[in-house]
Amino acid sequence: MSAAPKLDWGAVRFEPRASRGHVESYFVKANEPNGERALWLKWTIYAGARDPRAAVAEVWAIAFDRAKGHVAVKATVPWTEGQFSRTGLAVDVDG
């Protein structure tokens, strides 16, 4: 009997040939201990249940600064234009 393949917890799980919907996100959150500034980053794969072949990749970033205000940006591209590693945590959406 062969052993089950080792699961890489950082690798992408999305299977584009599947006939079901899928949502998968990666987050990075960094906050200053004094609460003055923070940076939140999120990368997401979204494949709707109606047409999973039309999956998209999104990236967004929010910079929080109590003194200077907040800034948020978001980009959405077809999933095929993003890069999600199947062997570790490596993500690139919209450069």
C-alpha positions in Angstrom: 0.0 0.0 0.0 1.4 3.4 -0.9 1.3 6.4 1.4 -1.0 9.2 0.7 0.7 12.2 -0.9 1.8 14.9 1.5 -0.5 17.9 1.6 1.3 21.2 1.1 -0.7 23.7 3.2 0.6 26.7 1.3 -0.2 25.4 -2.2 -3.2 26.3 -4.3 -6.1 23.9 -4.0 -8.3 25.2 -6.9 -8.8 22.7 -9.8 -9.9 24.7 -12.9 -11.4 21.6 -14.5 -13.7 20.9 -11.6 -17.4 21.4 -12.3 -18.2 23.2 -9.0 -17.7 26.6 -7.5 -14.6 27.5 -5.4 -13.3 30.3 -3.2 -9.7 30.3 -1.9 -8.0 33.2 -0.2 -4.5 34.0 1.2 -4.1 36.8 3.7 -1.2 38.8 5.1 -1.9 41.2 8.0 0.7 43.4 9.6 -0.2 45.9 12.5 2.0 48.2 14.4 1.8 47.4 18.1 0.7 50.9 18.9 -2.2 50.6 16.5 -1.2 53.7 14.4 -0.6 51.8 11.1 -1.5 48.5 9.5 -1.2 46.8 6.1 -3.7 44.1 5.0 -3.1 42.1 1.8 -5.5 39.5 0.3 -5.3 37.2 -2.8 -8.4 35.3 -3.8 -9.5 32.8 -6.5 -13.2 32.9 -7.1 -15.0 30.4 -9.4 -18.8 30.8 -9.4 -20.9 27.6 -9.2 -22.7 28.5 -12.4 -19.6 28.7 -14.6 -16.4 27.7 -12.7 -14.4 28.0 -16.0 -14.9 31.8 -15.7 -12.8 31.9 -12.5 -11.1 35.2 -11.5 -8.1 36.1 -9.4 -8.3 39.1 -7.2 -5.7 41.0 -5.1 -6.4 43.8 -2.7 -4.4 45.9 -0.3 -5.4 48.3 2.4 -3.0 50.6 4.2 -4.4 52.0 7.4 -2.8 55.2 9.0 -4.6 57.0 11.8 -2.8 60.2 11.1 -2.8 60.3 7.2 -5.9 58.3 6.4 -6.4 55.0 4.6 -5.8 53.8 1.1 -7.3 50.7 -0.6 -6.6 49.2 -4.1 -8.1 46.1 -5.8 -7.4 44.3 -9.1 -9.4 41.5 -10.7 -8.1 39.5 -13.6 -9.1 36.2 -15.2 -7.7 33.3 -13.2 -5.5 32.2 -16.1 -3.6 35.6 -15.8 -2.7 35.0 -12.1 0.0 32.7 -10.8 -0.7 30.4 -7.9 1.9 27.7 -7.0 0.9 24.1 -6.6 4.1 23.4 -4.6 4.2 26.2 -2.0 2.9 29.6 -1.0 3.7 31.7 -4.1 1.0 34.0 -5.5 1.0 36.7 -8.2 -2.1 38.6 -9.4 -1.8 41.5 -11.7 1.9 41.9 -11.3 
